[in-house]
């Protein structure tokens, strides 16, 4: 196992829609293990495969909070099947370092997919887990949290990001 390079905005792989995993094999299992190690090492609470240069519909999440007993969640080919309500949460992203913004998402969701053994999984989530699931699933569709910002906030982000690039910080 080893830590993988996390791709940073504006890397084109982050805009690529990930493809479904057809079958679980040694390569996909290794990717899951490496993604998990990379997420913990970053440190982060979620990571999608295209963030490490692999456009496959795989994500890992661990909220790493004592009050949350979920532990590591591995989802292969996740799909949002139910949604309701609304939550606004301050989000950040390992692919958009040092930038945080309030993002509006569904407050309660149900997601279906498969675990690392390709056994069906259904997760009903609210609060932070719902936010992180939606954030990571957006990555699998080639979207970043900055795409969910209003036009003025997104414009401010782009100007700040260009300035950071000129200064060699991005």
C-alpha positions in Angstrom: 0.0 0.0 0.0 1.1 3.6 -0.5 -0.2 7.1 -0.5 -1.3 8.4 -3.8 -0.9 11.9 -5.2 -4.1 13.9 -4.7 -4.9 15.8 -7.9 -5.5 19.5 -7.4 -7.8 21.9 -9.1 -7.7 22.6 -12.1 -6.4 19.1 -13.1 -8.7 17.9 -15.9 -9.2 14.4 -14.3 -11.3 16.2 -11.6 -13.8 17.1 -14.3 -14.0 13.6 -15.8 -17.1 11.5 -15.1 -16.0 8.3 -13.4 -17.0 4.9 -14.9 -18.6 2.1 -13.0 -16.6 -0.7 -11.6 -17.6 -3.9 -13.5 -16.1 -6.4 -11.1 -14.0 -6.3 -8.0 -10.4 -7.5 -8.7 -7.0 -7.1 -7.0 -6.4 -3.8 -8.8 -9.6 -2.2 -7.5 -9.0 -3.6 -3.9 -5.5 -2.1 -4.0 -6.9 1.2 -5.1 -9.4 1.2 -2.2 -6.6 0.4 0.3 -4.3 3.1 -1.2 -7.2 5.6 -1.3 -7.9 4.9 2.4 -4.3 5.4 3.4 -4.1 8.6 1.3 -7.3 9.9 2.9 -6.0 9.3 6.4 -2.6 10.7 5.6 -3.9 13.9 4.1 -5.8 14.0 6.6 -9.3 14.1 5.2 -12.7 12.6 5.8 -13.5 11.5 2.2 -11.8 10.8 -1.1 -13.1 9.8 -4.5 -11.0 7.8 -7.0 -10.7 10.5 -9.6 -9.1 12.7 -7.0 -6.1 10.3 -7.2 -6.2 10.1 -11.0 -8.4 7.0 -11.4 -11.8 7.8 -12.9 -13.7 4.9 -11.3 -16.9 5.1 -9.3 -15.2 4.4 -5.9 -15.1 6.5 -2.8 -14.0 6.1 0.8 -15.2 8.1 3.8 -14.4 8.1 7.5 -15.8 11.0 9.6 -13.1 10.2 12.2 -15.2 11.5 15.0 -15.6 9.6 18.3 -19.4 10.3 18.4 -19.7 8.6 14.9 -19.5 4.9 15.0 -19.6 4.4 11.2 -15.9 4.0 10.8 -14.5 3.5 7.3 -17.1 3.5 4.5 -16.2 2.1 1.1 -18.7 2.6 -1.7 -18.4 1.2 -5.2 -20.8 2.5 -7.9 -22.8 4.7 -5.4 -26.2 6.1 -6.4 -28.3 8.6 -4.7 -31.8 7.0 -4.4 -33.7 9.3 -2.1 -33.2 12.9 -0.9 -35.1 15.5 1.1 -34.6 18.6 3.1 -31.7 21.0 3.0 -28.5 21.6 4.9 -25.9 24.3 4.5 -22.4 23.2 5.5 -18.9 24.8 5.4 -17.0 22.5 3.0 -13.4 22.1 2.0 -11.7 19.7 -0.4 -8.4 18.0 -0.6 -8.3 18.9 -4.3 -9.0 22.6 -3.5 -6.7 23.1 -0.6 -7.1 25.9 1.9 -10.5 27.1 0.5 -13.7 26.7 2.4 -17.2 27.8 1.5 -20.8 27.3 2.6 -22.6 24.8 0.3 -26.3 23.9 0.2 -27.0 20.2 -0.1 -29.8 17.7 0.7 -30.2 17.3 4.5 -31.2 13.6 4.4 -30.3 11.1 1.7 -30.3 7.4 0.9 -27.4 6.0 -1.1 -27.1 2.6 -2.6 -23.9 0.9 -3.9 -21.6 -1.9 -3.1 -18.9 -2.5 -0.5 -15.4 -3.8 -1.2 -16.7 -7.3 -1.6 -19.4 -6.1 -4.1 -22.1 -6.8 -1.6 -25.1 -4.4 -1.8 -25.0 -1.5 0.7 -27.7 1.0 1.6 -26.8 4.1 3.7 -29.4 6.5 5.1 -27.6 9.6 6.1 -28.2 13.1 7.5 -25.9 15.9 8.7 -22.2 15.6 8.0 -22.3 12.1 6.6 -25.0 13.2 4.1 -22.8 16.2 3.1 -19.7 14.1 2.7 -21.4 11.4 0.6 -22.9 14.1 -1.7 -19.5 15.8 -1.9 -17.6 12.6 -2.9 -20.4 11.5 -5.3 -20.1 14.9 -7.0 -16.4 14.2 -7.6 -17.5 10.9 -9.4 -19.6 13.1 -11.7 -16.8 15.5 -12.4 -18.1 18.2 -10.1 -16.3 20.2 -7.4 -17.9 21.9 -4.4 -16.9 25.2 -6.0 -19.4 24.4 -8.8 -22.2 24.6 -6.2 -21.3 28.2 -5.2 -23.3 31.2 -6.4 -21.7 33.1 -9.3 -20.3 35.9 -7.1 -18.7 33.5 -4.6 -17.4 31.4 -7.4 -15.9 34.4 -9.1 -14.2 35.5 -5.8 -12.8 31.9 -5.5 -11.4 32.0 -9.0 -9.7 35.3 -8.4 -8.2 34.1 -5.1 -7.0 30.9 -6.8 -5.3 32.7 -9.7 -3.5 34.9 -7.2 -2.3 31.9 -5.2 -1.1 30.3 -8.5 0.9 33.5 -9.3 2.4 33.4 -5.9 3.3 29.7 -6.4 1.1 28.5 -3.5 -1.5 26.5 -5.5 
